[in-house]
Amino acid sequence: MHEALIVFIVIGLPILCVTLIVVTVSKGKKHGKGSTADDQQLIEEVYHGLKDLRRRIENLETIVDEQDNRRRQ
C-alpha cells in the first residue's frame, strides 16, 4: 500500500504538475498573451514545490527502507 502511494507521488504528481503548466502556457499563447510575469512566478512556485516534494519523497524512502530492514532482522 505504501509503495503504491510513493510511486504515485514520485511519478504521478510531477507528471500532473508539468502537464498543467504546459496546458496553461499553451492556452496563453493561443490567446496571444504569451508568457507573463504571473506565469513565470507560477512556474517557479511549482518548481520549488517539486524540489520540496522530491526531498520529502527521499525522506519517505529512507523511512520505508529502515522499517524494512528492521522487519528483516
N, C-alpha and C positions, 0 to 999 in steps of 0.2 A: 504494500500500500504506500509506504513512504517513498519507495523507489519510483513509483508512478508519478507521485507528486513532484519529486525532484526532477524527473525527466520533463514534466510539463513546464516547470519553472525554468529549467535550463534551455529548453528548445522552444516551447510554445510561446511563452511570454515575449522573448525578444523578437521572434518572428511576427507576432501580432503587433508589437510596437512599431517595428520597422515598416510593416505593411500600412499601418495607419498613417505614419509620417509620409510615405510615398504617395498614398491616395490624397492626403491633404495638400501636399505640394503640387501634385499634378492637377488637382482641381483649381488651384490658384493660378497656374499657368494657363489653363484653358480659358479662364475669365480675364486674362490679360494682366493680372496683378503681379505675377512673378513671385519672387521670394522677398518677403518683407522682414523688418526687424522682429516682428512678433513671431514669424515662422522660425527665424533663426534662434530666438530665445526658447521657443518650444522644443526645437531640436536639441539645443544644449541641455535643457532640463531632462529630456528623455535620455540623452547620452549619460548624464551624471546619474540618473536613476538606474540605468542599466549597469553602470560601474558599481553602484552600491549593491544592486541585485547580484552581480557576479561575486562580490565579496561575501555576501550572505550565503550564497549557494556553496561557496568553498567552505565556509564555516559549517554548514549543514552536512556536507560530505565528510568533513573531519569528524563530526559528532557521530554520524552513522557508522563510519569506519571504526571508531573507538568502541561503539556499542557492539559491533560485530566481533571485534577482537575479544571483548570481554565474554561474550557468549561462547566463543570457541574455547576459551580457557577453562 
